[in-house]
């Protein structure tokens, strides 16, 4: 099995063989990868945030969602 360090070194060797005109594309791709990892971490940081939520508040956010949106929409339209 290949270790993380070995895989990183293998990738770096492959990058060194990429033509200069493709480096910008590679940089953009790597940036997208970094961004997607950050988004997942931020999203997962909210895991369990509703765990200790009061039942009345939870019902207001879920069960009464449609009526709350209708009520709020009227304020915006006025």
WOKAJO-V679936 format. One record per run of one state. SS is the DSSP state (H for helix, E for strand, L for the rest). FROM is the first residue (numbers start at 0). LEN is the number of residues. If there is no record, write none. Layout:
<<SS FROM LEN> <SS FROM LEN>>
//
This chain:
<<L 0 3> <H 3 13> <L 16 3> <H 19 25> <L 44 10> <H 54 7> <L 61 3> <H 64 13> <L 77 1>>
//
